[in-house]
Amino acid sequence: MTVEQHRQQNDRLGALLESAQEVGAFDARGRLTPDCAELAQELYNNALPRLLSMLKDGRIVSAGPLGAVVYLDAEDLDFLAKSKDTRDELALEMISRAFRPFLAKVVDRRRWDSSQSSLSTFFVNRCLLTKGQVLGDWVEHRSNRQDERAAESEGFKAAGQSFDQEDEFLRHVVFQLIQGAPSDVRPILEIVSRGFDIRDAARAMEITENAARNRLYRWRKHIITPKLGRFGKEVLPRGYALVEYLLTDRRSAA
């Protein structure tokens, strides 16, 4: 935005604020007055792209007033960078939580110092004050979703895969490895065993495909490869999707 565009934006917001202050933020039924609704729409139009940008590039972690820092791990940030729907949902949630208290403050109580910040920046900062709760709820939801998937896969059995009696040892080897997988990996294997691919597993767990592949890779590298070294890869039956994922690093396909 150029300096002139920024000035025009501030002038427009200032005029809308003055009009809203003359009639108040809310009517007798608690609804936005028409003038305040127009101000709210302009604030929304300015704030949404800024919040979406922060969510996409990770600046959301430290953006905003002092003390508004939140913790997101690498998988959280990776998912936000790649999931437009999630960014839209979180940005809208922050805006919706900020609207009523912000409008009551600047319209009815007239508590905004234009020498400290522009009205649009003041509103974005108010939105960012909600990010701790909004992002915290989102992280908790994703964690619970993954825990539920892990619990569902406790009784893991690969549907559609059968072995005759001569393959008893191979069945034992494969399923011992799978059942011993950690809780963040086992749901991926369980979904793959049903004929779906890693992309489907990632979507179900609300992580990126790359994150799912990295989990499999770390498990394969630190757990599976050392175990296979004791009895050899040749003992594993070929032609099974799960076995192929155990033996092949497919992260480059992400």
C-alpha positions as CSV (number, residue, x, y, z in Angstrom):
1,M,0.0,0.0,0.0
2,T,1.4,3.4,-1.0
3,V,1.6,6.3,1.4
4,E,-1.3,8.0,-0.4
5,Q,-3.5,4.9,-0.2
6,H,-2.7,4.5,3.5
7,R,-3.8,8.2,4.0
8,Q,-7.0,7.6,2.1
9,Q,-7.7,4.5,4.1
10,N,-7.2,6.3,7.4
11,D,-9.4,9.3,6.2
12,R,-12.2,6.9,5.3
13,L,-12.0,5.0,8.5
14,G,-11.9,8.3,10.5
15,A,-15.1,9.5,8.7
16,L,-16.9,6.2,9.3
17,L,-15.9,6.3,13.0
18,E,-17.2,9.8,13.4
19,S,-20.6,8.8,11.8
20,A,-20.8,5.7,14.0
21,Q,-20.0,7.7,17.2
22,E,-22.9,10.0,16.5
23,V,-25.5,7.2,16.6
24,G,-23.6,4.6,18.8
25,A,-22.3,1.1,18.1
26,F,-25.5,-0.9,18.9
27,D,-29.2,-0.4,18.8
28,A,-31.7,-1.2,21.5
29,R,-31.7,-4.9,20.5
30,G,-27.9,-5.2,20.6
31,R,-27.5,-5.1,16.8
32,L,-24.9,-3.0,15.0
33,T,-26.3,0.3,13.9
34,P,-26.1,0.9,10.1
35,D,-23.2,3.4,10.5
36,C,-21.3,1.1,12.8
37,A,-21.9,-1.8,10.4
38,E,-20.3,0.2,7.6
39,L,-17.3,0.9,9.8
40,A,-17.1,-2.8,10.8
41,Q,-17.1,-3.9,7.2
42,E,-14.3,-1.6,6.4
43,L,-12.3,-2.8,9.4
44,Y,-12.9,-6.4,8.3
45,N,-11.8,-5.7,4.7
46,N,-8.5,-4.2,6.0
47,A,-7.8,-6.8,8.8
48,L,-8.6,-10.1,7.0
49,P,-5.7,-10.0,4.4
50,R,-3.2,-9.0,7.1
51,L,-4.2,-11.8,9.4
52,L,-4.2,-14.3,6.6
53,S,-0.7,-13.3,5.6
54,M,0.5,-13.6,9.2
55,L,-1.0,-17.1,9.5
56,K,0.5,-18.2,6.2
57,D,4.1,-17.1,6.8
58,G,4.2,-17.8,10.6
59,R,4.4,-14.2,11.8
60,I,1.2,-14.9,13.7
61,V,3.4,-16.5,16.5
62,S,4.9,-13.2,17.6
63,A,2.7,-10.6,15.9
64,G,0.7,-8.1,17.9
65,P,0.9,-6.4,21.3
66,L,3.6,-7.4,23.9
67,G,2.6,-10.6,25.6
68,A,0.6,-11.9,22.7
69,V,3.1,-14.6,21.7
70,V,1.8,-18.1,21.1
71,Y,3.6,-21.4,20.6
72,L,3.1,-23.4,17.4
73,D,5.3,-26.3,16.5
74,A,6.8,-27.0,13.1
75,E,3.8,-29.2,12.1
76,D,1.3,-26.6,13.1
77,L,3.1,-23.9,11.0
78,D,3.5,-26.3,8.1
79,F,-0.2,-27.0,8.1
80,L,-1.2,-23.3,8.3
81,A,1.1,-22.5,5.4
82,K,-0.6,-25.1,3.2
83,S,-4.2,-25.1,4.4
84,K,-6.1,-22.0,3.0
85,D,-9.4,-23.2,4.6
86,T,-7.7,-23.4,8.0
87,R,-6.2,-19.9,7.7
88,D,-9.6,-18.5,6.6
89,E,-11.3,-20.2,9.6
90,L,-8.8,-18.9,12.2
91,A,-8.6,-15.4,10.8
92,L,-12.4,-15.1,10.8
93,E,-12.6,-16.4,14.3
94,M,-10.1,-13.8,15.6
95,I,-12.0,-11.0,13.9
96,S,-15.4,-12.2,15.2
97,R,-14.1,-12.4,18.7
98,A,-12.6,-8.9,18.5
99,F,-15.5,-7.0,16.9
100,R,-18.0,-6.3,19.6
101,P,-15.5,-5.3,22.4
102,F,-13.5,-3.2,19.9
103,L,-16.5,-1.3,18.5
104,A,-17.9,-0.7,22.0
105,K,-14.5,0.7,23.0
106,V,-13.8,3.0,20.0
107,V,-17.4,4.0,19.1
108,D,-19.2,4.2,22.4
109,R,-16.4,4.9,24.9
110,R,-14.3,6.7,22.3
111,R,-11.1,5.2,23.5
112,W,-8.7,5.4,20.6
113,D,-5.6,7.6,20.4
114,S,-4.9,8.4,16.7
115,S,-1.4,9.6,17.6
116,Q,-0.5,6.1,18.8
117,S,-1.7,4.0,15.9
118,S,-4.1,4.0,12.9
119,L,-7.6,2.7,13.5
120,S,-6.9,-0.3,11.2
121,T,-3.7,-1.2,13.1
122,F,-5.5,-0.8,16.4
123,F,-8.2,-3.2,15.3
124,V,-5.7,-5.8,14.0
125,N,-3.9,-5.7,17.3
126,R,-7.2,-6.2,19.1
127,C,-7.7,-9.3,16.8
128,L,-4.3,-10.5,17.7
129,L,-5.2,-10.4,21.4
130,T,-7.6,-13.2,20.8
131,K,-5.0,-15.4,19.0
132,G,-3.9,-17.2,22.2
133,Q,-7.4,-18.7,22.7
134,V,-8.2,-19.2,19.0
135,L,-5.0,-20.9,18.1
136,G,-4.9,-22.7,21.4
137,D,-8.3,-24.2,20.8
138,W,-7.2,-25.1,17.2
139,V,-4.1,-26.9,18.4
140,E,-6.0,-28.7,21.1
141,H,-8.6,-29.8,18.5
142,R,-6.0,-31.2,16.2
143,S,-4.2,-33.0,19.1
144,N,-7.5,-34.5,20.2
145,R,-8.3,-35.6,16.7
146,Q,-4.9,-37.3,16.4
147,D,-5.4,-38.9,19.8
148,E,-8.8,-40.3,18.8
149,R,-7.2,-41.7,15.6
150,A,-4.5,-43.3,17.7
151,A,-7.1,-44.8,20.1
152,E,-9.1,-46.1,17.2
153,S,-6.0,-47.9,15.8
154,E,-5.1,-49.6,19.1
155,G,-6.7,-52.7,17.8
156,F,-5.0,-52.4,14.5
157,K,-5.7,-55.1,11.9
158,A,-4.9,-54.7,8.3
159,A,-8.2,-55.1,6.4
160,G,-8.1,-57.2,3.3
161,Q,-4.7,-58.6,3.9
162,S,-4.6,-62.3,4.5
163,F,-1.8,-64.8,4.9
164,D,-2.0,-68.6,4.6
165,Q,-0.4,-70.8,7.2
166,E,2.9,-70.9,5.5
167,D,3.1,-67.1,5.9
168,E,2.6,-67.2,9.6
169,F,6.1,-66.0,10.4
170,L,5.8,-63.1,7.9
171,R,2.5,-62.1,9.4
172,H,4.0,-62.1,12.8
173,V,7.0,-59.9,11.7
174,V,4.9,-57.3,9.8
175,F,2.2,-56.9,12.5
176,Q,4.7,-56.8,15.4
177,L,6.4,-53.9,13.7
178,I,3.1,-52.1,13.0
179,Q,1.6,-52.7,16.4
180,G,4.7,-51.3,18.0
181,A,4.4,-48.0,16.1
182,P,4.1,-44.8,18.2
183,S,0.7,-43.2,18.6
184,D,1.4,-40.5,16.1
185,V,2.4,-43.0,13.4
186,R,-0.1,-45.9,14.0
187,P,-3.2,-44.0,12.7
188,I,-1.3,-43.3,9.4
189,L,-0.6,-47.0,9.0
190,E,-4.1,-48.0,9.9
191,I,-5.6,-45.7,7.2
192,V,-3.1,-46.8,4.6
193,S,-4.0,-50.4,5.4
194,R,-7.6,-49.7,4.3
195,G,-6.5,-48.8,0.8
196,F,-6.1,-45.1,1.3
197,D,-2.9,-43.1,0.7
198,I,-0.8,-40.9,2.9
199,R,-2.6,-37.8,1.6
200,D,-5.9,-39.2,3.0
201,A,-4.3,-40.1,6.3
202,A,-2.8,-36.6,6.6
203,R,-6.2,-35.0,5.9
204,A,-7.9,-37.2,8.5
205,M,-5.3,-36.3,11.1
206,E,-5.3,-32.6,10.2
207,I,-1.6,-32.5,9.3
208,T,0.1,-31.9,6.0
209,E,1.1,-34.8,3.7
210,N,4.7,-33.8,4.2
211,A,4.3,-34.0,8.0
212,A,2.8,-37.5,7.7
213,R,5.6,-38.7,5.5
214,N,8.2,-37.3,7.9
215,R,6.6,-39.2,10.8
216,L,6.8,-42.4,8.8
217,Y,10.4,-41.6,7.8
218,R,11.6,-41.0,11.3
219,W,9.9,-44.2,12.5
220,R,11.3,-46.2,9.6
221,K,14.8,-44.8,10.1
222,H,15.1,-45.1,13.9
223,I,12.9,-48.2,14.6
224,I,12.2,-50.2,11.5
225,T,15.6,-50.1,9.8
226,P,17.5,-51.3,12.9
227,K,15.0,-54.1,13.4
228,L,15.2,-55.2,9.8
229,G,18.9,-55.3,10.0
230,R,18.6,-58.2,12.5
231,F,16.7,-60.5,10.1
232,G,16.9,-58.9,6.7
233,K,14.4,-57.1,4.4
234,E,14.0,-60.2,2.3
235,V,11.7,-61.8,4.9
236,L,9.0,-59.2,4.4
237,P,6.2,-60.1,1.9
238,R,6.2,-57.8,-1.1
239,G,3.1,-56.4,-2.7
240,Y,1.6,-55.0,0.4
241,A,1.3,-51.2,0.6
242,L,2.3,-51.0,4.2
243,V,5.4,-53.1,3.6
244,E,6.4,-50.8,0.7
245,Y,6.1,-47.8,2.9
246,L,8.4,-49.5,5.4
247,L,11.0,-50.1,2.9
248,T,10.9,-46.9,0.8
249,D,11.6,-43.3,1.6
250,R,8.8,-41.5,-0.2
251,R,9.1,-38.0,1.3
252,S,10.2,-36.6,-2.0
253,A,6.7,-37.3,-3.3
254,A,5.2,-34.8,-0.8
